[in-house]
Amino acid sequence: MDLSAHGLLLVRPPGRVVFINRAARNQALLNACLGWVAQADQPSFDAHSPPFAAVIDSLPARGSHYVTIWVRGEPLALALTRLHPPPGHSDDGLIAVVLPRAREPMPTTLAYFCELHGMTAAESDVVGQLMLGLRPKAIAVARGVSEHTVRTQIRSILDKADVNGVRELVFLLDSLPPACGPGTGSD
């Protein structure tokens, strides 16, 4: 589990953390996530953040549930998954909380990629937020626009980058080497 680029917490409800991987220990926002988990029975961690207990109650039996919590006015996208024990084990109730990638894309690489593909400033901003793992609704709230606007921008971004989906876009950008764009003084 320590090989993941994503931070990972294993939580036993109502809010006891039983494992934190190395990527999560290196993240600045780990304390905020731990605070949200620890306040499982509190009404809300932040005005816009759903309570941890309510999210746990709404988790599907299979698959992931995506939630955005707000830390000091900034969105933090998390994925939560209910873990099932192997047959014959009675241990149940563990929840995996996956934090965004520990590293953000290099600003120069991101800017150069967006410029090369003819993206607008707004689209470039959306690409950066997609790279952080934010969902369209959280991007809309953070940017102060409608979710419809963000989804339209995402479709335009995917067309311009000639990719089939957000995952492919993120993978593409993650695989690019650091770039020196025009005007950086590098050849």
N, C-alpha and C positions, 0 to 999 in steps of 0.2 A: 504493500500500500504506500510505502514511502517513495516509490518511483514516479508517482503522479505529479504532473505540473499544477494540478488543482489542489487546493486545500481540502482536507477531508476531516470531518468530525463524526464520530459515532456517538450517538446520544441514546440513553435509555430514558424514556418518558417517566416523569414529567419534565425533566431537564437536567439529568445527570450525564455529563460528558465522560465517556469511558475510554476514548482514544482520540488523539490528534496526530495527524501525520506531519512529516517534516515540512512540507510545503505550506501547511496551515500555520505552523509555528513561526514561519518567516514572514507572515503577512501582517501588515500594519493594522488591518481591520479585524484581525482575529478577536481582539478584546471586545469589539462592538458585537460581533457574532456571538461570542460567549455570553455577553450581557443579555442579548435577546433570548438566547436559549435558557439562561438562568432565571429569567423573569417569566417563566412559563405560565404562572398563574396570575400575572399582572394584567391589567386591562390592555395595555399597549406599551411597547418599547419606545415608540415615537408616534407622533400624531398620524403618520401615514403608514406605519408598519403594523401588519396584523399580529396579534399575539401568537406566540409559539404554540401554545396549547390548541388554539383554534386551527392552526395549520396542520398540526398532527392529527386532529380529529377529522380533517377533510382529506387526508392522504388516501389515494386509491390503494387497493390491495396489491396491484401490480403497476409498474411504471413510475415515473417521476412527477413531482409537483413543483412548479417553479413559483418562487415568491421573491418579492423585492422588499428589502427593509431599507430604511432611510437612516443614515448615520451622518450627523452634523450637516444635514441638508443634501447629502449626496446619496444616490441610490446604490445599493449593494445587492446584486442578483445572486440568489441561492437556488440550488436544486435539492429537493429532499426526496428520499426514496425509502420505503419501508423494506427492511431486510428480512428474509425468511430463513429460518434455521434449516440445516440439512435434516433429512428424515431421521427420526429417532431421537432428536435433541429437543428438549423442552424450552430452550432459551428462545424467547421471542420478544418482540417489542423494540429491537434496535432500529434506530433511524439513522441513515447516512445523510449528512448535511454537506453538500459539495459547494465550496467557495469558488469564485472565479479564478482564472489562471493567475499565478503569482506575478507574472510579468506582463506589462502592457506592451503593445507594439511600439517600436521606436518611432517617435514623432516624425523624423525625417523620412523613414521608410513609408509610413502611412501617408504623409503629405505627397510624397513623390508618386506613390501608387495611385492616389486619387487624382492627382494632376494628370498623370499619364493616361488615365481612363476618362478624362473630361468630366469629372464630377464637380458639382457645385460645392460651395462652402458648407451648406446645410447637409448635403449628402456625405461630405467628408466627416462632419461631426457625427452623423448617424453611424458611419462605418466604425469610427473610434469607439462609440458606445456599444456597438454589436461585438466588437473585439473584447470588450470587458464583460461580455456575457449578458448584457441587459436585453430584456424582451421589449417588443414594440410599445407596450403600454407604459413601461417604466421610462423609456426614451421619450415618449410623448410628454409625460409629466415633467421630466427633467428639462425638456426644451420648451415647455409651455405651448405646445401645439397639440392638435388632435391626433389620436391614434391612427385615424384614416390617413392623415398627412404623412406620418412616419411610414406606414405600410406602402404608400405610393412611392415614397423616396426609396424604400428598400427594393421595390420592384425595379425602379430605375437604376439603382446601384448594381443589382444582379445582372441586368441587361448590359450595362456599360462594362462590367467586369467579365462578361461572358461566362458566368457560372450559373449553376442550376439551383442553388439555395444558399442560405446563410451559412450553414456548416461548411460548404465547399469554399465560400468566401473566406471564412475564418481560417480554414486549413491552408488556403493559398497564402494569405497574409502571414500566417505563422511560419510558413516554410521559406519566406523570402529572406535573403541575407540583408544585413543593415545596408541602407542606401544613402548615397550622398546625392541630393537633388541639386537642381540648378541654383546657383547663388550661394552654395555652401563653401566654396573655395577649394573643393576637392575635385580631382579629375576623374 
